[in-house]
Amino acid sequence: MEKLRDTFTGKVGFVLAASASAVGLGNLWRFPYLTSHYGGGIFVLVYIVLAVTFGLSLLMAEIAIGRKTGKSCVGAFMDFSEKHRHIGILIAFIPALIVPYYCVIGGWVTGWFFESVTGNLSTIATPGYWWSFVTGGEGGLGGPTLWFAVFTLMCIGCIVLGVTKGIEKVSRVLMPVLLVLIIGITAYEMTLPGIWDGISFYLSPDISKLSSSTLLGAISQIFYSMSIAMGIMITYGSYMKKEVSIEKSAFSVCAIDMCVALLAGLMIVPSAFMFGFGDSQGMGLMFSSLPQVFAQMPGGEFVAPVFYLTVIFAAMTSAVSLLETVVSVVFDKLKDKKGMSKGASYIVKRKKSVLISSFLLIALGLFVTFGFPGGPFNIPCVLDQGAGWLGIFDSLTNSILMPITAILTCLFIGIVVKIGVIDDEIDQGGTAQFRLKPIFNIMIQYICPIILTVILITGLMAFF
């Protein structure tokens, strides 16, 4: 029986939804602290080069796989080859691990919004407040746990509305407001005394700081930020209409995501450098440096709530895309109800899929929330790198599982599916010729697998 699936309204709908998936905490939270950790300008340079080559190629490949089959990652790989279904299963496992800790971080942003809108900006600007908050020292059980629950319920509510009513509508409102705020805050920071040393650190590449760890960080950021190697773009590709150009859409998504990441880095890294944080705050860089900027900014008490509100929606659209991928996989695995019409069967299966996926999200999210070292509910974790289970989940998915699935995807395209099949799928949307075909073919068949193998080895050595 043919399954009913939602579709995006066109290129604009797809680009906005896919960009909203890509533009989120990966740009605003992860990119700045990785840039600070891996040497500033050299990390930025490596990230740009890899994004427009490596990232763009994998992005087009995943969208094409999804549109060709019209299914999520597990069903898509099964459509091409039943015996290679394990690739899709492994890919589906990744968002199931990411979305719980993503929602935990989204909860932090929600908490920062609440504090700023209730006049407590000076509180969250206090040095050390963020770490005390995430470990339960500020607010106890009702602190990070409460805001995780609030953020998670908002994401589940958006999923219930469906693809076009939920993801697209939020995306259309989010992007312009967020970009204006980032540009405005950055412009204000340019007037602060001492900021230019931080800008130099961010924009001036220091080749001596280039290392395999820099490459690992940049690749993991591209995976995370562009939503590739985790099934999202395969799922979104399955919602894309045939007349929409994959090449143009992928390029637009890549460009938007990269621009927002670079602007977010310019907004956060120099100010953190100025306030003396350097690399000391780790993943808490955004939550520690920006409140101090807002506390000094004229009208900062008004700008801060608006900024955190838009970041909530940016985080929510990314979390929704992660959860939608899990829901789509569960949906494709559930059997149709006998005796029901296609429409009725679709509704029942959709509700069950959302329920199962939401239960998994909440269970693992609470596990992460209680897994920070030093907190009253600290759940001991092996291989602790100072960030509890959140750090373990982040390293496991971005540095190990994503390179593995990306390698398998490239080999699958080159050996099983054949690169020409993917070329034809990319070439059929729109009227323009697939201009990047030669580069795309070389990247997918040769360069990406080699780079990914090196990155995987580096990630395994760093993880263990």
N, C-alpha and C positions, 0 to 999 in steps of 0.2 A: 504493500500500500504506500503510495506517495505521501511523504510527510509535508504538512503545511509549515512554512517558515515565514517570519517577518522579512521585509526587505527595506533597505534604506531608500529614501525618495530619489536619490540621484547622486552625482559626484559631490555636490556641496554637503549633502547629508552624510555621506560616507566620510569625507575628509574631516568634517567637524567632529563626528563621533570618534573616528580613529585618532584624530589629534587630541581630543579630550581624554582619550584613553592614554595616549602617550604623554600629554602635558599634565603633570600632576606632581605628586610628591617626589617622583624620580628627578624632576627638574628643580623643584623648590627646596627639597630636603636633602636628597642624596647627592646630586651633582656638586653643590657648593662644598659639602664636607669632604667629598672625595678629592676635589680640586685642592682644598687646603692641605689634605693629607699627602697628596702625591706631587707637591712641588709647584702648585700654581700654574703659571703660563705653559709649562711643558705638557702638563696634563690636558689643558685646554686645546693645545695644538694637536696632540695625538687623538683626542676625542673627535675633533672636527674632521681630520683626515679619514679616520675609520668610519665615522657616521655616513659620509657621502660615498663611500665605496662599499665597505663591508656591510654596514647597517642597511643601506638602501637596497642592496642586492637581496639580502635575506628577507627584507620587508616585502618586496615584489614577489618573491618566491612563495611566501606563506599566503599572501592574498590570492595568488593564482591557484594554489592548491585548494583553498576554501571555495573559490568561485567555481572551479572546474567540477568539484564534487557536490557542492551545495550542502556540505555537512561540517560538523565540528571536527576537531583534530582526530579523535579515535575513528569516527566513521569515514573521514576523508582518507586516511591511510588504508583502511580496510577496503575502500572502493577500488583503490589501485592494486592492492595486494593483500589478501587475507592473512598470509603468513608474516606480514610486517606490521600487523596491528599493534604490536608491543611498542612501536615508536610513538604512535598516537596516545597510548595509555601512559607512557612515561611523560609525554608533553602535558597531558591532562593533569598529572600529579603535581606539576609545578605551580599553577595558579592556586591549587587547593592548599599549598603551603604558603604562598605569598599573601593571599588576600586576608588571612587572619592577622598577620603582623602589620600589614598595610592599614587595616582598620584600627589597630591599636594606635598607630602613629596619627591616623585621621582623628582619633579620639583626643590626642594631645592638642591638635590644632583647634578642635572644638572647645576644649577647655581653655585654651588661650583666648579664643573669641569671647567666651563667657566672662573671663576675668577682665578683658579690655572693655567690653561693653558695660560692665558693672562698675567701672572706675578703678579697677585694681591693676592698672598698667604698671605702676611702680613695683607691685609685688612680683609680677613675672619678669621684671627687669632686674630683680635682685640676683647677684651672682650666686650660682649654686642652686637656684630655685628649681630649675628644670630637673636635675638629677634627683633632688629630694622628692619632686612630684612623681616621677615615673617609678620610683622605688617605694612609693606609698607613704613617704614622710610628710607630705602635704595633702591632707584630705583622706588619708587611709584608704579603706576599701571603697569609699564613695568617690575618690578622686579619679585616677586613670581608669578604674573599672567602670564607673558611671559613664564617663565620656566615651569609652569604647562602646558601651551599649547604645548610647544615643546615636553615635555615628553609624554603627552597624545597622540599626533599625532604619535609618534614613536610606542606606544603600539597598536594603532588602525592599523597602517601599518603592524605590525607583525601578528595581528589577520586576516587581509585580506589574508595573505599568506597561512593560514591554519595550521593544527596541525603539520604535519610532516615537512613541509617546513619552518615553522616559529619557533615554540617552540623548536623542537628537535635540529635544527641546531644551534640556539643561545646557547642552553644548553651545547652542546658538546664543544664549545669554552670557555664558561664562567667559568665553575667550576675549572679547573686546575689553570688558571691565578689568580682568586680571592683567592684561597687557598694559593698559593705561596706568594702573596702580604701580606696577613694577617699574615702568619708565619714570613715573613721577617721583617715587621714593628714591630711585637711583639718582635722579637729577638733584634732589635735595642733598643727598649724601656727598655730591661733588662739591658742595659748599662747606663741608666740615673741615676744620683744620686737621692736618695729619692724614687725610684720606688718600693722598696721592702715592704714598709708599705702598699702601695696600693695592692700589690700582696697578702699580708697577709689578708687584708680585703676581697679580692675576693675569696681566697681559704680556709680560716679558718671559719668553721661554728660556729656561736654564737647562741646556743640554746635559749638564753634569748630573741632573736629577732624573734623567731618563733611565728606566730599568724595566725588567720584565714585570715587576709589580705595577708599574705605571700602565703598561699595556693591559694587564689583567683588570685593573680598575676601570680603564676606558671601555674595554669590551663589555664588562659586567654592567657598566652604566648604560651602554647602548642597548643591551638586552632589556634592562629594567625600564629605561626611559621610553624606548620606542615600542615597547610591548611585543617584542619578537622572542621566538624560542620558548613561548609559554602558551601557545594555542589561541591567543586573542585574535591575532590578525588572520588566522585560518578561519576562525568563527566569523569575524567581521567580513571576510571575503565571501563566505557563504551567504551573506545578506546583500552582497553587491550585485547590481543588475549588470547584464552582459554588455550593455552599450556604454558603460562607464569605463574610461581608460585607467587601467591598473598603473601604468607607468607614471602618468601625470598625477594620479591620486597619491601614489607612494612618494613621489618627489615632494608634493605639497605637505604631506604629513611629516616627512623627514625634515624639511626646511622649517616648518612651524615649531616642531619639537626642539630642534637645534637652537633656533633663535631664542626661544623662551628659556632654555637651559643656560645659554650664554648670558642673557639679561639677568636671570636669577643669580647666577654666579657673581656678576658685576654688582648686584645689589647687596649680596650677603658677604662674600669673601673679603673685599676691601674693608668693610666696616668691622668685621670680626678681627681682621689684622690690626686695625686702628685701636680697637678696644683691648688688644693684647691677648685675645683668645688663642690665635694661631691654630694649632691642631689639638689643643687641649680639650675641646668640647666634643670632638668626635661627631656622632650622629645628632648631637644636641645643638649643633652650631646655629641653625636657623632659629631655634627656640631661645637661644641665649643672646645672640647679637642683635636681632631685629627689635626686640622690646626696648633695648637701650637706645636704639636709633629713634624709635617712636617717642620715648620719654623725653628726648632732647628736641624733637621736631615741633615747630609751631603748629598747633592743631593736631598734634600726634594722637591725642586722646580720641579724635574723631576718625583719623586715617586708619589707626590700628584695627578697630572693629570691622571696618569695611574690607581691609586687606585680609584679615583672618577669615571673614565670611567667604570671600572669593576663593581663598585657598581651600576652605572646606568643600566648596563645590568642585574645585579642580581635583581634589583628592577623591571626592565621591564619584566623579565620572570615571576615574581610573579604577577605583575599587569595584564599581558597577561592571566595568568591562571584564575584570578578573572573575567576578562572581558569575557574570553572564556566561563566561567560557565554561565554568564548572557546571552551571545549570544546563547549558547546551549539551554537554557530554552526557550528563545523567538523562536528559530528555531523549537523546538518540539511543540510549541503552534500554529505556523502558519500552515494554511491548504495548502495542495499540490495544485498546479495550474492545473486546468482541461485542458486536451488536450496537456499537455507537457509530454515529456519523463521524466523518473526518474532523469536523469542527469541534464536536463534543469531546472526542478522544484527545484532540490537541489540548483543549483547556484542562482536562483532568491530568494529563501527563505534565503539562507545564506547572500546575500547582504542586504536584508531587516532587517535581525536580527542584523547584524553589525551596520547598520544605526540607528536603534532604540536604541540599547544598547549604542552606542557612544554618542547619543544626551543626554541620561540620565546621563552618566558619566560626560560630559562637564558641564551640568547645575548644578549638585550637587557639582562638583569640584570647580566651581566659587563661589558657595555659601560658601564652606568651606574656600576658599582663602580669601574672604572678611569678614570672621567671627571671626577674632582674635581681642581680646579686645585691645583698644588703637590705632588701625589703622584708617586711614582716611575713610575706607569703612566698618567700623565695623558694622556687622549685629547683633543686640542684640540677645542673646540666653538665654533661661531659664536654670537653673541648671548649670550655668557657673562655671567651676572648674579651671579657669585660662588659659585654652587652647582653648577657643572659641568652635566653632562647631566641630572642629577636635577632641577635647577632649570628647565632648558629643557623637559623632558618635563612637569613639573608645570604650568608656565605655559601651555604649548601645549594641554594637555588641558583644564585647568580654566577658563582665561580665554578660550580661543578655540574649540576644538572642541566643548566642551559647550554653550556658548551657541548655536552654530550648529545643533547637532542638536536642541536644545530648541526653537529657533525653528521649524525644519522640522517637528518633531513637532506643535507647536501649529497650524501652518498646515495640516498634513496632516489633523489631526482636524477642524478647522473647515471646510475646503474640500472635501477628498476623501472622508473617511469620514463626515463630518457629526457634530456634537456629540451628537445624539440617540442614535446607535448606542452611543457610549461611556457616555452616561447610562443607557441600558437595561442595559448590562453591569454597571455599578456597582450599579444598583438591584435586580438579581435575587438577589444573595446575602443570605441571612438574611431576617428578617421585617420589619425596620424600613425605613421610607421613606428615600430618599436626601435627607437633610436639607440638605446643603450644595450641592445642585444649582444654585441660582441663582448663588451665589458662584463655584462651580466653572466654570460656563459663561462668566461674565464674565472670570474670570482666564485661562482657556485661550484664549478667542477674541480678547481685546483687551489686557488688562493685561500678561500674561506676554510676548507678542511685543514690545510696546513697551519694557518694561523690559529684555528680553534684547537688543534691538537697541542700546540705549544702552550696556549692559554690554559687548557685543561690540566696539563702537567704542572704548570705553575700554581694553579688553583689548588690542586691536590696537595702539593708541597706546603702551601701556606695554611691550608685548612688543618692538616694533621701535624 
